[in-house]
């Protein structure tokens, strides 16, 4: 089993992914357009084009546009959230609006900027209707895009923001509280769990905990 298959298996996605890869469902015209190379062999432009034209799951029909990611494509830090919200869907960039401003301030507090040495992406590239939680089949179809982003980026650290991102990447149903302050790994990369900025806007006292997570992340990346 390849390392890629091991990662997908840990996430509980490999059976679905293999089933899709064997052609059990006819590919959409958009998917056929990008079928010259499989996702694991795509470079940045090819992957961006694949995501922009992706109709592999039902979410694309209900969103304005896909939200691929933003930032430095040679960054040491990869920040991963859940899925685009209404503003992200409208603008085409992850973490905008009030949650985005808070995230920018959090990054600035440790000397980082979303366009320098930081890359930001989501587990899903399309907005779920009503900002509902992503469904398992949607994650299964979109996870290879995020995995290829990680392979291309080769970050030194992944910061999983929010319960869904953390649980999806780590293949667990554990709480944020139990996952914090512990070094994890995803795709061979050190991973640190923290709160989602949107959650922090509703729970201001936990901002101090998020600051502690950032300090822990900085120590973790410095130790690798």
N, C-alpha and C positions, 0 to 999 in steps of 0.2 A: 504494500500500500504506500502510495506517495505521501510526502508531508502534507500536500494540499488536501488529499483525501482524509488524512488523519485529522486535520483541522476541521473539515466539514463534518466528519463523524462526531467529533467532540461537541459540535454545535447541534448535532442531531439532524443535519441537513443532507448528508451524503446520499441516502437512499433516494430522496426526491431529486437531487441534482443529477445522479446517475440515470434515473428514469428519464429525466428531461434530455440528458445528453444522448440517450439511445434513440431519441426521436419518437417517443410515445405520443407526442403531440405535435402536430404540424407547425413549423415555425411561421411566424407572421411575415408579411412582406418586408417590414422594417428589419426584422431579425435576419432575413435572408440577405438583405443589403449588406450587412456587416459580418456575414458568415465566412468571409475569405480567411479569417484567422480566428481560432478559438480564443476566448477571453484570456486564458493564461499566457498567450503569446502577444497580446496587444500592447502597443506603446501608448503614451499619454494621448496623443491625438486620436488614435483609433478607439481607445476606450471611451473618450469623451463623445465621439461620434456614435458609438454603440449605445451609450446611455441616452443620448439625446433622441435617438430614434427607437428606443426600446418600447415594445408593447408586450413584453413577456407575461405581465400580470395585469389584472383589471384596473390597477390604480391609474395607469397612464390616461385612460379615457376620461377620468374625472379631475385631472389637474391641469393647470395652465401650462406648465413646463417642468422638465426634470431639473433637479438641483444637484449638480455633480459634486461640487466642492470648491474650496477657495483657499488660496495661500501659496506658500513657497513649495514648489514640487521637489525640492531637495531638503526639506525641513527635517529637523531632529524630532520635533514634537508633532504628533498626530492627535487631534481632538475629534472624538466620535460622539455624535448625538443620536437621537432616535430617528426622526423623519422631518421633512419640511413642514412648517406651519403655513398659515395664510400669507404672511408677509414674505416668507422665503419663496413660496410658490409664485407670488406676484413678481418679485425682484429677480429670482433665480440664483440666490446666494444663501448659504446656510447661516443661521444665527444673526438675524437682523432684528430691528425693532428694539424694544426695551431689554429683552433678554440678550440681544447681541451687544448692546451698549454695556450691559453689566459684564458680559464675557470679556469685552475689550478692556474694561477697567481691571478685571481680574488678571488678565494677561500682562497689562502694563505694570501691575504691582510687583511682578517678578521679572520685569525687563523684557517682555515679549510683545510681539505685535502680530496680528492675524496675517499679515502679508510678508513677514520676515521670520524665517526659521520656525514657522507654524503652518500646519495644513489642517483645515477643518472639513469634515465630511459627516454624513449621516449613514446609519445602517440602511435606510431606504432613500431612494433618490426621487420618489414621488410622494406628494402629500396624500395621506389617507383622508377620506371624507370626514368632515367634522373633527379632524385631529384625533380620531380614535387610535387605539393601539394597533400597530401592524399585526397582521395575521400570519400564521406560520408559513403558508404557501407563498405569501408576498416576500417574507424574509428569505425563504429558500431560493426564490427566483433572483433576488437582488444581492444576496450575500456574495456571489462571485465577483461582482463589481467592486465592492469594498475590499475584498481579499486581494484583487489585482492592484487596487490603489496602494495597499500596504506593500505589496511586492515591488511596485515601481518606486515608491517613496523610500522604502527601507528606513523607517524612522528609528530613533533610539528609544522612544517612549510613546505609548498610547495612553491618552487620558480619556477614559470612558465616562461620559457625563450623563447621569441619570440612570434610573433603575432599568429601563428597557435596554439601553445600550450595554450596560454592564452585564445584565443577565443573558443577553443574546451572545455577546462576544465570549463570555466565560461558560456558557452552557449550563446555567444554574438558575434556581429560583430564590437564591439567598437575598436578603435585604441589603440595601445600600449600607446600612449601619454595620453589618457584619463583614462587608467586603472592603470597607475603607481601611486605610492605614496598614494595608497588607500588599506586598508586591505580588502581582499575578503575571501571567504571560499569555499572549495570544499571537499565534503565528511566529513564535520564537522571540517576540518583542516584549520587554517589560511593560506591564499594564497597571495603571493606578485608577481607582474608582473615586468619583466625586459626584456631587449633586449637579443636577441640571440647572442652568441659570434661571429658567422659567420657574422652577421650584423655589429657588432662592428669593425671587421677587415676592412670592407668597409667604415665605417663611424666613423673614429677615434675620432672626437669631442664628440660623444655620450658616450665615455668611462666614462666621468665624471658623466653622468647621471646614468650609470650602477653602478658606485661606490656609488652614492647616494641611489640607490635601495638596494644595499647590506647592507648599514648602516640602512636603513629603515626596512629591513628584520630582521636584528639582534635586533633592538628595538622591533619589533613585536613578535619575538620568546621569548624575555625576558619578555614581558608583559603577556604571557600566561602560 
